Amino acid sequence: MKTIMTIALALAATASVGLAQDHPNFSGEWTLDMAKSDLGIIPPPATMTRKVDHKDPAVNVEEKQTGGQQGDTTSNMKYDASGAETTYTMFGGAATAKSTAKWEGKVLAVNTKTDIQGNELTITSKWTLSDDGKVWTDAWHIATPQGELDVTWVLNKK
């Protein structure tokens, strides 16, 4: 019985390591590809970069935007892909956000809630990485009191 239990625990440990390796790693420096992105009615920034430090489950993102509706901004988002809630500022410090992130196969699903000037904003984001690891697609569904819209950010690895 002890041998069976040891084998079962070893298999479970191996399986969990295998699952962790199936998750893409978003670490690196990324630049917005406006030609492939679809921001809908959102005014685009002149430039956007994201620097990601991803050590699963921790995912830290520094996003810098220049130009655009809000001018030059830097946001530091911190996510926990185990599903734990995180709190950080976004939109250059204009809002405090609460997010949960969890893996859905090879997709990192991030749900964010924030309040901007008295309006609740919910962003449901799906992060996918191309097979070669060079293209990150961040598909947003945004819900506001004024309505809903979809936005797709496509970023290329530097």
N, C-alpha and C positions, 0 to 999 in steps of 0.2 A: 504494500500500500504506500509506503514511504517513497519507493522508487517511482510509482505512478504519479504521485504528487509532485515530485521533483521534476519529472519529465513535463508534466502539465504546466508548471510554473516557468520552466525554461522555454517552452513553446509560446506561452503568453508573452514573455519578455521579448522574444524574437519577433513575434507578430507586432508588438507595439513599436519596436524599433523600425520595422519595415513600413508601418503606417506613417511614422514621422518622416521617413525618407521620401515618401510619396508626395509630400507637400512641397510645392515650389518655394524657392527662397528669393525674396524680393530685394535683397541687399544690393546696393550699388547706387550710382548716380544716374538719374533719368531726366530727359528733357521732353517737353510737350511737343507732339507732332500735330500741329493744327490742321494739316491737310487730311489726316485720318480721323481726327476727333470730331465729335458732333455736340456742340454746346447749346444748340437750340437757340433760345432767346437770351441766354446769358452772354453778356458782352465778354469777349475773350481778352485775356491778358496779352500784353506784348510778348512776354516770355514767362515760362513757368519751369522750374526745376524741382525735383524731389530727390533728397538724399535719404536712403533707407538703410537702417541698421536692423537686420532681421535675425534674431537668435530665438527661434521658436521656443516658447510661445510669445516672447516679447517682439513687437514690431514698432520701431520708432521711426517717424517720418518727419523730416524737416522740409517744408515746402516754401519756396520763394517765388513770388509773382512780381513782375514789373508791369507798369502800365495798367490798363483795364479800369474798370469802374471804381475799384477801391484804391487805386494807386499802387505803390510798392508795399508789399506785405510779406511777413515771414510768419509761418505757423509751425508749431511743433506738436504733432499728434503722436500719442502713445496708445498702442493697442495691446491687448492680451488675447492671443488666439485660442486660449483655453476657455473663453466665454466670460471671463471676469470683466466687470465694468471698470472702465477707466475714465478719468476726467482730465481735460486739458483745454487750452484756449485755441480758438481758430479764427480765421479771417483777420489775421494780424493782431489778435488780442481783442477784437471787437465783440467776441462772444465766447462763453464757456460752453463746452460740449461734453456729453456723456456718451460713451460708445461701448458696445460689446462686439467682439469678433470671434468667429469660430470657423473651423474648416468644414466645408461641404465637399468632400472628395478633394480635388485639386484646386477648388475655388475657395478663396478667403472671403467670407460674407461679413460685412461690417455694417452694423446698425448704429446710427448716430442721431441724437436728439439735442437740439440747441434752441435758444430763444434769441431772435434778432429784432431789436426794437419792439418788443412786445408780441412778436409773431413767432409761434412755435414752428420749427422746421425739423422735419425728419428726413434723413438721407439713408436709403438702403443701398449699399454699395457691394458690388461683386468684383473681386480682383481675380484676373486670370493672367497667366504668363504664357507666352508662346513656347512651343516645344524647344526652340533654340535658346530660350531665356533672354531674348533681346527686345521683346515687345511686351509691354504691360498694358492691359486694357482694364480700366477702372470704370465700370458701368454703374451710374447712379440712377436711382428713382427718388425724386424729391417730392415730398408732400408738404404743402403749406396751406394756410387758411384760404389763400387765393386760388388754389388749384394744385395740380400735379404735373410734373414734367420729367422727362428722361434726358440724361446727359451722358455722353461717353467721352472720357479722357483717354487718349492713346499716347503712351510715352515710350521713347526709345532709350535703351541703355547706352550710356557714354562709353 
